Amino acid sequence: MTTEVRQIPLHIGGRWVEGDGDPVRLSSPSTGDEVAAVHQGTSKDVERAVEAASRAAARLSRTTAFERSSMTHRVADALLEHKEDVAKDLTQELGKPFRTEALAEVETAAEMFRDAAECVRRLTTDFIPSSDPDKRVLTIRQPRGVYGILTPWNFPVAIPSEYLSAGLATGNAMVWKPSEWGPVSAWHLMRCFEEADVPEGTLNLVQGPPAEVGGEVASHPGIDAIGMTGSSRTGKIVAQLAAGKPMLLELGGNGPTIIFDDADLEHAIARSAHGSFSNSGQICSSTERILVHGSVESDVIEGLRAHAADVRLGSPFDDTTTMGPIANEPTASKMDDHLKDALGKGAEIVFGGARAEGFPTRLYYQPTVIRSVTPMMKLNEEETFGPIAPVLTFDDEDQALEWANAAPLGLQGAVFTRDIGRAMRVAERMQCGTVNINETSAYWQPHTPTGGYSGKQSGIGRIGGIYTQLEMTQMKTINIDIQAR
């Protein structure tokens, strides 16, 4: 397949423009071929984008929910019309298997726009009883104004769509800084907004260095609110830069999964393996810690090993491939580091454990199962973000919960058991924003709320369906004196 080198400019105020910085070349993780030349924005470009968004926000505030709903549906139409092309470029730039992952991601993104378009028509508010018989109290929801959107590379079509769909439907203008690893996907989404005849300046795309462009988006006084998905480390920086602004932050996780001795082991193993190896493990809710009762440890480890052996690494355009490469070298290097740390502290590789040989790049990584992991290892304490299934062995329910809750992250977790009482007891005590019972930690539906747990480092607010729209709007209370003359 011939790789097209795509030119990716900025999009500000309804026009494609060159950035002030020199273009950066991006290579495919699966082939090493150059796939994009990405124009680089600077703080000056962010300034221009904020000005354009401010003008658009004033116009959008006068549109109706039904007008914005129609626009949002049109973006979904455009995404589906170009589904194959978007998915092919997504596969080129990030190595996702085309047939099983890239196409599904584009379809999910389109569904997010559909859902947002319908939800905004039902974004109702309250008429509140008054203690004064001459007063009437009602509430309305209004857009926050200019939203700064910062998104990661692991789902460069779907994750931005969570924010962009809700932002458009609720009447916010947006300045969007996508990941430097997913520029072609961003270009496609921007083109869909153009084709949908969304008013100019509603969405402004500014690629560029994370510290300069992302930092300027977070701190700029003309940005009224921030929406971000990314690592916990980046989230802390953004929160400091954007102090005082409304923030919706969906940050890192490490998917604690507890398998009790009474679980349906075949099911628990299959779903845990899926959570560990899907998208090459590059999901914030991936199954990154598997806590197993000692009496079933051997069965679970052998089952995970068998699932890892069934993974087929290869070209993401080959329909027999079930796992593509890691998206970039920093992520692959972190896997190297976490495995080295674990082995140095007594863990044992059961399957995999290294980069795969015989592929066009060094970013192909063996699906890995590792046992004898302890709470003090990086595999347990941090977000690895790769296809690793680390197994810790516990003695009883209290110990399992203690270890599950000890890590600083708390996004999504899972528990496998046939005992409904235990399932609910553990779900209520597990310090995660979402807990899945008898399902992988990575399970999620786009319209349901997800987010971090208080006291953890996995973010604030809730994203998903109408919950995103509630976050991206502000409530206003209006008091009316019905006797006034």
Secondary structure as GFF3:
##gff-version 3
##sequence-region A 1 485
A	DSSP	beta_strand	6	8	.	.	.	ID=ss1
A	DSSP	beta_strand	10	12	.	.	.	ID=ss2
A	DSSP	beta_strand	15	17	.	.	.	ID=ss3
A	DSSP	beta_strand	21	27	.	.	.	ID=ss4
A	DSSP	beta_strand	34	40	.	.	.	ID=ss5
A	DSSP	alpha_helix	43	60	.	.	.	ID=ss6
A	DSSP	alpha_helix	65	81	.	.	.	ID=ss7
A	DSSP	alpha_helix	83	94	.	.	.	ID=ss8
A	DSSP	pi_helix	98	102	.	.	.	ID=ss9
A	DSSP	alpha_helix	103	119	.	.	.	ID=ss10
A	DSSP	three_ten_helix	120	122	.	.	.	ID=ss11
A	DSSP	beta_strand	127	128	.	.	.	ID=ss12
A	DSSP	beta_strand	135	143	.	.	.	ID=ss13
A	DSSP	beta_strand	146	150	.	.	.	ID=ss14
A	DSSP	alpha_helix	158	170	.	.	.	ID=ss15
A	DSSP	beta_strand	173	177	.	.	.	ID=ss16
A	DSSP	alpha_helix	183	195	.	.	.	ID=ss17
A	DSSP	beta_strand	203	205	.	.	.	ID=ss18
A	DSSP	pi_helix	210	214	.	.	.	ID=ss19
A	DSSP	alpha_helix	215	219	.	.	.	ID=ss20
A	DSSP	beta_strand	225	229	.	.	.	ID=ss21
A	DSSP	alpha_helix	232	241	.	.	.	ID=ss22
A	DSSP	beta_strand	247	250	.	.	.	ID=ss23
A	DSSP	beta_strand	256	259	.	.	.	ID=ss24
A	DSSP	alpha_helix	265	277	.	.	.	ID=ss25
A	DSSP	three_ten_helix	278	281	.	.	.	ID=ss26
A	DSSP	beta_strand	289	293	.	.	.	ID=ss27
A	DSSP	three_ten_helix	294	296	.	.	.	ID=ss28
A	DSSP	alpha_helix	297	310	.	.	.	ID=ss29
A	DSSP	alpha_helix	329	344	.	.	.	ID=ss30
A	DSSP	beta_strand	348	351	.	.	.	ID=ss31
A	DSSP	beta_strand	368	371	.	.	.	ID=ss32
A	DSSP	alpha_helix	378	381	.	.	.	ID=ss33
A	DSSP	beta_strand	388	394	.	.	.	ID=ss34
A	DSSP	alpha_helix	397	406	.	.	.	ID=ss35
A	DSSP	beta_strand	412	416	.	.	.	ID=ss36
A	DSSP	alpha_helix	420	429	.	.	.	ID=ss37
A	DSSP	beta_strand	434	437	.	.	.	ID=ss38
A	DSSP	beta_strand	459	460	.	.	.	ID=ss39
A	DSSP	alpha_helix	466	471	.	.	.	ID=ss40
A	DSSP	beta_strand	473	481	.	.	.	ID=ss41
###
